Amino acid sequence: MSAGQPAGPIYRDTRDLTPFGSPQVRTPVRDLAGGVGGILHTALGGRNGALLGVDGAIPRLKLITGRAAKAVYEAIFHNTDPNQLISTGRANPGWAGLCYVMAGLMAHKQGSYLRASELLQRGLTTRNDDDANQFASGYLTRLVTRVEVAERIEVPVLFSEEAVFLALAHSLRETGNLEAALQTVSSLPPSLPAALARCSVAFSLGRDKEVAVWTEGLLNADDLSAALLLIRARSLRRLGAAAAAQAALKEVLRRRKTHLALRNDALTDRALLLLDNGRKSLNPRDWLRGRPAELETFDVIRKDVEERRLWEQEWKQLNRE
């Protein structure tokens, strides 16, 4: 088995605290409301939606901080253009790695996934000075990155290893680099968001057996686990394990508080599973074997009718004579 492919479940997280917030299931209504709400929030003097998200108020910059820290602070918290962060990193080589990472997160937030993947990878491979690392631990811990770990499933992540790697994996997935996305997310500590991101990519790659092994024994405790169970059911369905797929869908529907969109997906998948089973019960070979018999019977009946008609004609001729 290759690196990053464990032989058992990958969703158990033993940490007391994780950087993840409550997941959200995206729907057309929620997207519309979020867009209108963001416009109103900005119009009323709120924080610009293109800026990096912050949990709470922006941390205040200390007076003793040096010139490089002030430039990076302004480029992160009061700027919407990744180019400013790139320029700041070039002007301060010891801060370049941090600047590239933050520029990558900004590009990811704005939907520029190709650029985000390039910037994040460059930032992760560039070493920072101690001053840059201290700045990150002191000012960036409340930054929030919203990452789509699976289709329509978004998770807010505080600035951390998970935030950067999940954003990179999402950017790689959006640009079609599925193998690289799987390798990226496989390096993260075990957690439901990371497991969902990994299984989503593995399912897209057709690695259904691995998805089945990774999700063995999973219960529907929240919407993340419900989404993971949906992927498990679809992989099992492709593997032909109808009973196990049915059990996974039943577990999705068991919890009443499961998001309506996920419940609807489970009902749709269950209907498709029943349709597959119905098709299998109608054996095409048996059906084709029955066709000649039907045609044969029809030919016999038609021959009997024709012979009876000829017999009646001969009988009428005999009576006339």
N, C-alpha and C positions, 0 to 999 in steps of 0.2 A: 504493500500500500504506500502511495506516495505521500510526501509531506503535506500536512494540512488536511488529511483525510482520516480522522479518528475512526476507531472500530465501534464506537458506541454513540449514545446521545450527546449532543453538543450544546444543549440549551440550559444546563444547570449552572447557575452562578452562585458561588459560595460567599461572595462579598456582602458585607452588611450594607454598604452604600454604593450606589452606581451613579454615573453621570446622566442617566436617562430620565426624561420626563414622561408624562402620560402620552401614549400614542394617539394619533388621530387618523380616522379613516376618511380619505378625501372623497367627496361626492360633488356633483355639479352644483347643488344648492350651497354646500359649504364653501366651495371655491368662489361662487358669486358673492356670497355674504362677506367672505374674507376680503375680496377685492374692493367692495363698496366700503367696508369698515376701514380698510387701510387708507383709502382716499380721504374719508372723513377724518380719520385720525391725523393724517398729515395736514389737512386743511385747517384743523383746529389747533395747530401748533405742536402736534405730536412728533415723534421720531420718524424720519423718512424711512419708508419700507425698504429702500434699496441699501440702507446701512446694515451693518452686521447687528444681529439681535443681541439684546442684553437682558438678563434676568434682573429686573429692578432698575435702579438708577446707575448712570455711568460713574465708575469710580473716579474720585478726584485725584488729579496729578499732584504729587508732592512738590514743594518749592525747591527742594535740594536736587531734584532730578536733573541730569545733564541734558545737553542739546540734542543728542541722538534719541534719547528717550522721549523728549518732547515732540520731535518730528514723527516718530513712530506712533505716539499716542494720538496725534492729530490725524495721521493717515488711517488709523484703525477706527476711531470713534466718530470722526467728523468728516468723513470722506466716502464717496461712493464709487470712486474710480480705482480699479486695481493698479493702474499705471503709476499712481502716486506712491503706492507701497513699493512697487518695483524700483522706482527712482530713489526712494528713501533707502532701500536695501543696497543699491549700488553705491550710494553716497556713504553708507556706513557698513562696510563689509562684515563686521562682526555681528551685525543684526540681519544680514541678508537672508539667512535661513528662516527666521521668524517672519520677516516681511513677505517672503515668497509663500509661506504657508497661509498667512492671513490674506494675501492677495488671491490665493487659490480658493479659500473659503468664501471670499467676497464674490468671485466669479461663479462659484457653485451656487450661491444664493441667487444670483442674477440669471441663472440658467445657461451660462457659457461653459458647458461641461468639458469640451475639448481643451479650452484654455485652463480650466480648473485642474484637470488631470495633469497637465504639463507643469503648472505652477506648484501643485501639491507635491508631486514627485521630486521636483527640483528642491523644494524647501526641505523635504525630509532627508535629502542626501547632502545638505549643506550644514556644516557645523556652526553653532552659535557661540558667541562669547558668554562669559558668566553674567555680564550685565543684562544681556538679552534674556537669558534664562530666568534671572531674578525678576525682570520686568514682566515676563509671561506669568510667573507664579503669583505676582502681586497684583496685576491689573486685568488679566484675561480670564480669570477663573469663572466669571459670571457671563462670559460670552456664550451665546446659544446658537447652535447650528441645527437647522431642521433638515433631516436626511430622509429620503424615501428609501426605506430598507426593502420594500417589496411594492408591487403595483398597488397604488392608492393608499399605502400605509406609510405615514410619516411619523418620525420620532424626533423630538427635540433633545439635543445632546449638549451638555455643558462642555466648554473647551477642555479637551483631553485627547488621549491617544485614540479613543473610540470615535470622537467627533471627526478627527482628521482622516482616519483610515476608512470610516464609513462613507464620508463625503468623497474620498478618492475612489472607493469601490463603486459608489453610485455614478460618479462621473465616467468611469471606465465602462460601466454597464450601458450607460446612455450612448456612448460612442461606439459600442459594438465589441469592445475588448473584454469578452466574457471570461476568458481564461485568466487574464490579469486581474479582473475584478474578484474572481473566486480566490485566487492566491492572496490578494490583499486582505480580504475579510477573514481568511483562514488564520491569520496571525493574531487576531484579537482574542482577549480573554473570553471565556464562555459566558454568553448572555442570550436572552431571547431576541433582542434586536439583531445581534450579530448572527445568530442562528437563522433568523428569518432571511436576512440578506444573503447568507451563504446558500441556503436551500433554494431561494428564489433563482439565484444564478445557476446552481446545479440543475434545477429543473429545466431551465432554458437550454442548458447544454445536453439534456437527455440523460443525466446521471441519476436515474430513478432509484436504482438499488441503494446508492449512497444516501439519498434523501430518506428512504425507508428505514435505513439503519440509524441515521442521525436522529430521527423523530420517534423512535420506538419508545412506547410508554408515556408519551406526552398527553397531558390532560388539559382541558379547556378552562384555564384559570383567568384569562383576560383576552382582550382582542388580539394581542400579539400571538398568543398560543393558538387562538382560533384561526388566524391567518396561516399559521404554520401547519395546522392540521388540514387546512384546505389544500396546501401544496402537497402534503403527505398523501391525501386521498387521490389527487390527480396523478401522482407518481405511481401509486399502487394500481390505479385503474389502467395506466399504460402498461404495467407489468402483468396485467391479467388477474390480479388478486382482488376479485370483486368483493369478497366477504370482508377483508381487511379494510378496503376503501369505504365500504358501507359503515363499518364500525367507526372510522375516523370522522365521517360526515355526521354520524349520530352523536358523536362527542361534541362537534361544533354546535349542533342544535340543542344539546342538553342544557346549556347555561342560558337562561332567559335574557340576561343582560348583555348577551353578545350583540354587537352592532348589527343593525338591520341589514346593512349592505352585505355583511359577511354571512348572515343567516340566509339571505336571498341567494348568494353564491352557492351555499351548501345545498339548498333546495334544488337549484338548477343542476348542480353536479350529481345530485342523487337521481334526478329525472334522467339525466344522460346515462348514468350507470344502469338504471332499470331498462333503458332503451337498448343498451349494449347487450344486456342479459336476454332481452326479448329477441334480438337478432340472432344470438347464438342458439336459442331454443328452436328457431326455424332453420333446420339443417338444409342447406341448398341441395345437397346430394339426394336427400330423401324426397325433396320437392320435385327434383328433376326426374327421379325414378318413377314418381307418380304420374308424370305427364304422358309417357307412352301408354300406360294402362288406361288412362282416360280417353286418349285418342283411339285406342284399340276398342274400347267399349262403344264409343261413338260409331266407329266403322261397322261393328257388328249390328248395332241397331239400324243403321242406315241400310245395311245389306238385307236385313229382315224385312224392312218396309218395301224395299225394291222387289224382293221376291214375292211378297204378298200382292203387290200391285200387278206383277206379271201373271200370277196365278189367277187373280180376279179377271183379268182380260181373257185368259184362256177359257175360263169357266163360262164367261158370257158368250164367247164364240161357240162353245159346245152347245149351249142352250139354243142359240139361234139355228144351229144346224138341226 
